[in-house]
Amino acid sequence: MFEKFAFSENQIKNYYNSSTRDFKIALESDVPEVIFKFCYDALMKAAIAVCARNKLRVKSRQGHHIELLKKLSEILGNEDINLIGNEMRSKRNFDLYSGGTLISEKEARAYLSWLKIVFKQVDYYLTKNLKMF
């Protein structure tokens, strides 16, 4: 599912900046569905950035989101990323492919609070491993 690839520091920074833009949208929204969608997107983009830092490029195939979550969880040593991330992935898929699902405000805020913790880990990981941060 992954292939070795030598990303430039600028490419990694661009992936990370894209993830932080999505995270900011989630933080600034009051709409539960928007918070959820942008939390999920920010998580996936953060996973891509961390994998890129480890010279891993994910191939866009069935199951690649599962593998990204698993790899991010492994690299950061946080099993919750795999568990909660896959819960989010399942809800996103149900919403996208099965006619929709409602995300409550409480649920959206819980995902947002959790993602703040994950982003602190991602920030720390990338800061200590990239010269430009």
ZAMARGU-4260 file (C-alpha; in steps of 0.2 Angstrom, whole numbers, plus 5000, padded with zeros to 4 digits):
<rodrens>
0) 5000/5000/5000 | 5015/5011/5003 | 5030/5014/4992 | 5046/5023/4996 | 5048/5040/4990
5) 5060/5055/4994 | 5049/5070/4998 | 5057/5087/4999 | 5055/5096/5015 | 5044/5109/5006
10) 5032/5095/5000 | 5030/5089/5018 | 5027/5106/5024 | 5014/5109/5010 | 5005/5093/5016
15) 5006/5099/5034 | 4999/5116/5030 | 4985/5109/5020 | 4980/5098/5035 | 4981/5113/5047
20) 4970/5123/5035 | 4957/5110/5037 | 4959/5109/5056 | 4957/5128/5057 | 4940/5127/5047
25) 4934/5113/5059 | 4939/5124/5074 | 4930/5139/5067 | 4914/5131/5062 | 4898/5129/5072
30) 4890/5116/5060 | 4893/5099/5067 | 4894/5091/5050 | 4907/5104/5044 | 4917/5101/5060
35) 4917/5082/5057 | 4921/5083/5039 | 4936/5094/5041 | 4942/5085/5056 | 4942/5069/5046
40) 4951/5078/5031 | 4963/5086/5043 | 4967/5069/5051 | 4970/5061/5034 | 4981/5075/5028
45) 4991/5075/5044 | 4994/5056/5041 | 5000/5060/5023 | 5012/5073/5030 | 5019/5061/5044
50) 5021/5047/5031 | 5029/5058/5019 | 5042/5063/5033 | 5045/5044/5034 | 5048/5043/5015
55) 5032/5034/5013 | 5019/5038/4999 | 5002/5029/5000 | 4995/5022/4984 | 4977/5027/4981
60) 4969/5011/4982 | 4954/5003/4991 | 4958/5003/5010 | 4972/5017/5009 | 4963/5027/5022
65) 4964/5013/5034 | 4982/5010/5030 | 4986/5029/5033 | 4977/5029/5050 | 4986/5013/5055
70) 5003/5020/5050 | 5000/5037/5059 | 4995/5027/5074 | 5011/5017/5073 | 5023/5031/5070
75) 5016/5042/5084 | 5013/5028/5096 | 4995/5032/5099 | 4983/5018/5096 | 4968/5029/5098
80) 4972/5036/5081 | 4969/5019/5073 | 4953/5016/5084 | 4945/5033/5083 | 4951/5037/5066
85) 4943/5021/5059 | 4927/5026/5068 | 4927/5042/5059 | 4931/5034/5043 | 4916/5022/5045
90) 4904/5037/5049 | 4911/5046/5034 | 4909/5032/5022 | 4891/5029/5029 | 4887/5047/5026
95) 4895/5047/5009 | 4889/5030/5002 | 4873/5025/5012 | 4862/5041/5012 | 4869/5051/5026
100) 4871/5051/5044 | 4868/5065/5057 | 4883/5070/5068 | 4877/5078/5084 | 4885/5094/5091
105) 4892/5084/5106 | 4900/5071/5094 | 4908/5084/5083 | 4915/5093/5098 | 4922/5077/5105
110) 4931/5073/5088 | 4937/5091/5088 | 4944/5090/5106 | 4952/5073/5102 | 4960/5080/5086
115) 4968/5094/5096 | 4978/5081/5105 | 4983/5072/5089 | 4988/5088/5081 | 5000/5092/5096
120) 5008/5075/5093 | 5009/5078/5074 | 5016/5096/5077 | 5029/5089/5089 | 5034/5075/5078
125) 5036/5086/5062 | 5045/5100/5072 | 5058/5089/5079 | 5060/5080/5062 | 5060/5095/5050
130) 5073/5109/5049 | 5060/5122/5043 | 5048/5121/5057
</rodrens>
